[in-house]
Amino acid sequence: MATSTRNKPHVNVGTIGHVEHGKTTLTAAITKVLAEEGKAKAIAFDEIDKAQANVLL
């Protein structure tokens, strides 16, 4: 039987809040800090906003 080894943790984070209360800004800031530590890919505010618009359509 094959075994797999995880080298780094996988974390899903969700944000809940009212419209225009900074959820996208917070997400962009978190990914920026994690990217500086080499733990994630930074996602710009406008990229998150575009993806969010596609979901809402």
C-alpha positions as CSV (number, residue, x, y, z in Angstrom):
1,M,0.0,0.0,0.0
2,A,1.3,3.5,-0.9
3,T,1.6,6.1,1.8
4,S,1.8,9.9,1.4
5,T,3.5,12.4,3.5
6,R,2.4,16.0,4.0
7,N,5.2,18.4,4.2
8,K,3.1,21.5,5.0
9,P,-0.3,22.1,6.5
10,H,-3.3,22.9,4.3
11,V,-5.6,25.5,5.7
12,N,-8.9,26.8,4.4
13,V,-10.0,30.2,5.8
14,G,-13.5,31.7,5.3
15,T,-14.5,35.3,6.1
16,I,-18.0,36.3,6.9
17,G,-19.3,39.8,7.3
18,H,-21.4,42.6,5.9
19,V,-20.9,44.2,2.5
20,E,-18.0,46.7,2.4
21,H,-16.6,45.8,5.8
22,G,-13.1,44.8,4.7
23,K,-13.3,41.0,4.0
24,T,-11.5,41.2,0.7
25,T,-8.9,43.6,2.1
26,L,-8.3,41.3,5.0
27,T,-7.9,38.3,2.7
28,A,-5.4,40.2,0.5
29,A,-3.4,41.2,3.6
30,I,-3.3,37.7,4.9
31,T,-2.0,36.2,1.6
32,K,0.6,39.0,1.3
33,V,2.0,38.3,4.8
34,L,2.0,34.5,4.1
35,A,3.7,35.0,0.7
36,E,6.5,37.1,2.4
37,E,7.1,34.1,4.6
38,G,7.1,31.7,1.6
39,K,3.9,30.0,2.7
40,A,1.5,31.1,0.1
41,K,1.0,32.9,-3.2
42,A,0.1,36.6,-2.8
43,I,-3.3,37.5,-4.3
44,A,-3.9,41.1,-5.1
45,F,-7.1,42.8,-4.0
46,D,-8.4,43.2,-7.5
47,E,-7.8,39.6,-8.4
48,I,-9.9,38.5,-5.4
49,D,-12.6,41.0,-6.3
50,K,-12.7,39.7,-9.9
51,A,-13.0,36.1,-8.7
52,Q,-15.7,37.2,-6.3
53,A,-17.7,38.9,-9.1
54,N,-17.7,35.7,-11.1
55,V,-19.1,33.7,-8.2
56,L,-21.9,36.3,-7.6
57,L,-23.1,36.2,-11.2
